[in-house]
Amino acid sequence: MRQALFEIETIRKQFGARSVLDVGDVVLQAGVSYTLTGDNGAGKTTLLRIMAGLETAQVARVRYCGSPVDLNIYPPWMRREVIYVHQHPYLFRASVKDNIGYGLKVRGAPRHQREHLIQEAVRWARVEQLLDVPAHKLSAGEKQRVALARARVLKPRLFLLDEPTANLDAESRRQAVALIRDLCDEDGTALIACHDQQMLQLPGICELRLQDGHIEPAGSPLSAPGFSADSAASEPSRRARLDGVPRQPVAND
């Protein structure tokens, strides 16, 4: 049985009198990746931002790798574990190389280590020819690939991706999906808010839908009230989807 990476018991969010989220138990398992679908305004971005500590909410209980945490007083160590990538990534007015290495520099990584990790990320994102190009001159697809490389180089356990292929042309979307397929390590997890059919059809991806502020399970271990990872694993059809993937389904296929 897979280890629970991120568990939330009841999460509610309101903007004024309007309820945006009213979600029961949510369980993300290590080594499994998920898509989060739903209509515009359903609360997908809000949920991701709450999980990343960028929005406050009413939360009954949260556990990360089995340890209790407070999302409203986000632990500094957890910011190394969880990375949020915005739909429209903000890049500094600097070179592609400096943008990818920014987080490593802030964390105080030694120069030689930074250079090694940056080069590795550059090859992974296939942006070698863009290293010295100012970020503001990149296309939308190139910016998204740089943003994914900048996130991956920090080696988090959980990636929260907000519409990573929105507003991209067909070729840029194909390139982004290919990178996301190989994004995580074996025990890493990605939660991807999207409408992209290519993303939804990635081998082993687990799908869920956010509707009217509630999560509707769609064959996924990420759960709504009464539908937990354990109950999902007990159903043969769902178990078959997961047991046939010995490694991280999106990252390592």
Secondary structure, 3 states (H helix, E strand, C coil): CCCEEEEEEEEEEEECCEEEEEECCEEEECCCCEEEECCCCCCHHHHHHHHCCCCCCEEEEEEECCEECCHHHCCHHHHHCEEEECCCCCCCCCEHHHHHHHHHHHCCCCHHHHHHHHHHHHHHHCCHHHCCCEHHHCCHHHHHHHHHHHHHCCCCCEEEEECCCCCCCHHHHHHHHHHHHCCCCCCCEEEEECCCHHHHCCCCCEEEEEECCEEEEECCCCCCCCCCHHHHHCCHHHHHHHHCCCCCCCCCC
